[in-house]
Amino acid sequence: MNPISTIGLISFAPAILILYKVLGDREAYFKHNKVFFMLAFGMLVGMLIGLFSLTIPLHVFFWSLALVALIELTKFIVLMTKPFRLKHDTTFYGMAMGIGIAPVMVFLYGYFAALIEISPKTAIFIGLLSISYTFIHASTGAFIGYGCYKGEFWRYFLKAFMISGFHGLLMSIVWAGRFSESGNFALLIIGSIFSTIVLLHVVFELIPKTIPKELKGIDTKKV
């Protein structure tokens, strides 16, 4: 397998996992066409923001935070529009948008690194990067979507921004390369653990709150 294909596979694997296990198991609670639209739209946003991020010094926390603000504001503005505002399934559409954004950005970072081959260490690095970014942006998309559903717009936007901002701080240190290789891997592992905890909170705490009582208990496999 050539390096580009390997980078693509690793970059998109966490996104496929969330689509299958989180959204796939709850498919009765949202409209499939909207989820696929938001996923595709998120990929477009990820490509544009990813290309833009290649032109700024992500190792400087100010620029990393500015990128976080741009991404989260984009989610917020889209999810505040009439088709999504004050609707319970907006949580899922926000998650789908985040799922689309992150892997494209990670793929672009790997693609423009112009790697001739993918060593095991490089594969692990990209894998941790993808888990970290994908889980965070899927989660913050869900937070913003939930806030748009409940009418608590700024409260949940600020929560999403703080979560994503902390993640951005970790990533800016990784991009700066201030530590040894093992130190950077340790930071990526911390980022992946943090993003996993946030995603689990979304799955087990936030999503159950977004499903109306009359829909709970539906067998999603038969709908």
C-alpha positions as CSV (number, residue, x, y, z in Angstrom):
1,M,0.0,0.0,0.0
2,N,1.4,3.4,-1.0
3,P,1.9,6.1,1.7
4,I,-1.0,8.3,0.6
5,S,-3.4,5.3,0.9
6,T,-2.0,4.4,4.3
7,I,-2.4,7.9,5.6
8,G,-6.0,8.1,4.3
9,L,-6.9,4.8,5.9
10,I,-5.4,5.8,9.3
11,S,-6.9,9.3,9.1
12,F,-10.4,8.1,8.5
13,A,-10.5,5.0,10.7
14,P,-11.7,6.8,13.9
15,A,-14.3,8.7,11.9
16,I,-15.7,5.4,10.5
17,L,-15.7,4.0,14.1
18,I,-17.9,6.8,15.4
19,L,-20.2,6.7,12.4
20,Y,-20.7,3.0,12.9
21,K,-20.9,2.7,16.7
22,V,-22.3,6.0,17.8
23,L,-24.5,7.3,15.0
24,G,-25.2,3.9,13.5
25,D,-26.6,2.5,16.7
26,R,-28.9,5.5,17.0
27,E,-30.1,5.8,13.4
28,A,-33.8,6.1,14.3
29,Y,-33.2,9.4,16.0
30,F,-32.1,11.5,13.0
31,K,-32.6,11.9,9.3
32,H,-30.0,10.1,7.3
33,N,-29.9,12.6,4.4
34,K,-29.1,15.4,6.9
35,V,-26.3,13.4,8.5
36,F,-24.7,12.6,5.2
37,F,-25.0,16.2,4.1
38,M,-23.4,17.4,7.3
39,L,-20.7,14.8,7.0
40,A,-19.9,15.9,3.4
41,F,-20.1,19.6,4.4
42,G,-17.8,19.0,7.3
43,M,-15.3,17.3,4.9
44,L,-15.4,20.4,2.7
45,V,-14.9,22.7,5.7
46,G,-12.0,20.4,6.9
47,M,-10.3,20.7,3.5
48,L,-10.6,24.5,3.5
49,I,-9.5,25.0,7.1
50,G,-6.9,22.3,6.8
51,L,-5.3,24.0,3.8
52,F,-5.5,27.4,5.6
53,S,-3.9,25.9,8.7
54,L,-0.9,24.8,6.7
55,T,-0.1,28.5,6.2
56,I,0.0,29.5,9.8
57,P,2.4,28.5,12.7
58,L,0.3,26.0,14.6
59,H,3.2,25.5,17.0
60,V,2.3,29.0,18.4
61,F,-0.6,28.7,20.8
62,F,-2.2,32.0,19.7
63,W,-2.5,30.7,16.1
64,S,-3.6,27.3,17.3
65,L,-6.3,28.9,19.4
66,A,-7.4,31.1,16.5
67,L,-7.8,27.9,14.4
68,V,-9.9,26.4,17.2
69,A,-12.1,29.5,17.3
70,L,-12.5,29.4,13.5
71,I,-13.6,25.7,13.5
72,E,-16.0,26.0,16.4
73,L,-17.5,29.3,15.1
74,T,-18.1,27.6,11.8
75,K,-20.0,24.8,13.5
76,F,-21.9,27.2,15.6
77,I,-23.0,29.5,12.7
78,V,-24.1,26.5,10.6
79,L,-26.0,24.8,13.5
80,M,-27.7,28.1,14.4
81,T,-29.5,28.3,11.1
82,K,-33.2,27.6,10.7
83,P,-33.0,23.9,9.6
84,F,-31.2,23.0,12.8
85,R,-32.0,25.5,15.5
86,L,-34.1,24.2,18.4
87,K,-34.4,20.7,17.0
88,H,-33.4,17.6,19.0
89,D,-31.6,15.8,16.3
90,T,-29.2,18.8,15.8
91,T,-26.9,17.1,18.3
92,F,-26.3,14.3,15.8
93,Y,-25.8,16.7,12.9
94,G,-23.2,18.7,14.8
95,M,-21.4,15.4,15.6
96,A,-21.5,14.5,11.9
97,M,-20.1,17.8,10.9
98,G,-17.2,17.4,13.4
99,I,-16.6,13.8,12.1
100,G,-16.2,15.2,8.6
101,I,-13.8,18.0,9.5
102,A,-11.2,16.3,11.5
103,P,-10.0,13.3,9.4
104,V,-9.6,15.6,6.3
105,M,-7.4,17.9,8.3
106,V,-5.2,15.0,9.6
107,F,-5.0,13.6,6.1
108,L,-3.8,16.9,4.7
109,Y,-1.1,17.2,7.4
110,G,0.1,13.7,6.4
111,Y,-0.2,14.3,2.7
112,F,1.8,17.6,2.7
113,A,4.5,16.0,4.8
114,A,5.4,14.2,1.5
115,L,6.3,11.0,3.2
116,I,8.1,8.4,1.0
117,E,7.1,5.5,3.3
118,I,5.1,5.0,6.5
119,S,7.1,3.5,9.3
120,P,5.3,1.9,12.3
121,K,6.2,5.0,14.4
122,T,4.8,7.4,11.8
123,A,1.6,5.2,11.5
124,I,1.1,5.4,15.3
125,F,1.7,9.1,15.3
126,I,-0.9,9.7,12.6
127,G,-3.3,7.3,14.3
128,L,-3.1,9.1,17.7
129,L,-3.4,12.4,15.9
130,S,-6.5,11.2,14.1
131,I,-8.1,9.8,17.2
132,S,-7.4,13.0,19.1
133,Y,-8.7,15.4,16.5
134,T,-11.7,13.3,15.4
135,F,-13.0,12.5,18.8
136,I,-12.6,16.1,19.9
137,H,-14.3,17.6,16.9
138,A,-17.1,15.1,16.9
139,S,-17.7,15.8,20.6
140,T,-17.6,19.6,20.3
141,G,-19.9,19.4,17.3
142,A,-22.4,17.5,19.5
143,F,-22.0,20.0,22.3
144,I,-22.8,22.9,20.0
145,G,-25.6,21.0,18.4
146,Y,-27.1,20.2,21.8
147,G,-26.9,23.9,22.8
148,C,-28.7,24.9,19.6
149,Y,-31.4,22.3,20.4
150,K,-31.9,23.5,24.0
151,G,-31.7,27.2,23.1
152,E,-28.6,27.5,25.4
153,F,-26.5,28.6,22.4
154,W,-23.5,30.4,24.0
155,R,-23.3,28.2,27.1
156,Y,-22.6,25.1,25.0
157,F,-20.5,26.9,22.5
158,L,-18.2,28.1,25.3
159,K,-18.0,24.6,26.7
160,A,-17.0,23.3,23.2
161,F,-14.5,26.1,22.8
162,M,-12.8,25.4,26.1
163,I,-12.6,21.7,25.4
164,S,-11.2,22.3,21.9
165,G,-8.9,25.1,23.2
166,F,-7.3,22.7,25.7
167,H,-6.8,20.2,23.0
168,G,-5.3,22.9,20.8
169,L,-2.8,23.8,23.5
170,L,-1.6,20.2,23.6
171,M,-1.4,20.0,19.9
172,S,0.5,23.3,19.6
173,I,3.2,21.8,22.0
174,V,3.3,18.7,19.7
175,W,3.7,20.8,16.6
176,A,6.4,22.9,18.3
177,G,8.5,19.7,18.9
178,R,9.8,21.1,22.2
179,F,10.1,17.7,23.7
180,S,11.8,14.5,22.6
181,E,10.1,12.0,20.3
182,S,8.9,10.0,23.4
183,G,7.6,13.3,24.9
184,N,5.6,14.1,21.8
185,F,4.1,10.7,21.8
186,A,3.2,11.1,25.5
187,L,1.4,14.3,24.7
188,L,-0.5,12.6,21.8
189,I,-1.5,9.8,24.1
190,I,-2.7,12.3,26.7
191,G,-4.6,14.1,24.0
192,S,-6.2,10.9,22.8
193,I,-7.2,9.9,26.3
194,F,-8.7,13.3,26.9
195,S,-10.6,13.3,23.6
196,T,-11.9,9.7,24.4
197,I,-13.2,10.8,27.8
198,V,-15.0,13.8,26.2
199,L,-16.5,11.5,23.5
200,L,-17.7,9.0,26.2
201,H,-19.3,11.9,28.1
202,V,-21.2,12.9,24.9
203,V,-22.3,9.3,24.2
204,F,-23.4,8.4,27.7
205,E,-24.5,11.8,29.1
206,L,-25.3,14.2,26.3
207,I,-26.9,12.1,23.6
208,P,-29.5,10.4,26.0
209,K,-30.6,14.0,26.9
210,T,-31.2,14.9,23.3
211,I,-33.5,12.0,22.5
212,P,-37.2,12.9,23.3
213,K,-38.9,10.6,25.8
214,E,-41.4,9.4,23.2
215,L,-38.6,8.1,21.0
216,K,-36.6,6.4,23.7
217,G,-36.7,2.6,23.5
218,I,-37.2,2.5,19.8
219,D,-35.4,-0.5,18.2
220,T,-33.1,1.4,15.8
221,K,-32.4,-1.8,13.9
222,K,-36.0,-2.1,12.9
223,V,-36.8,1.5,11.9
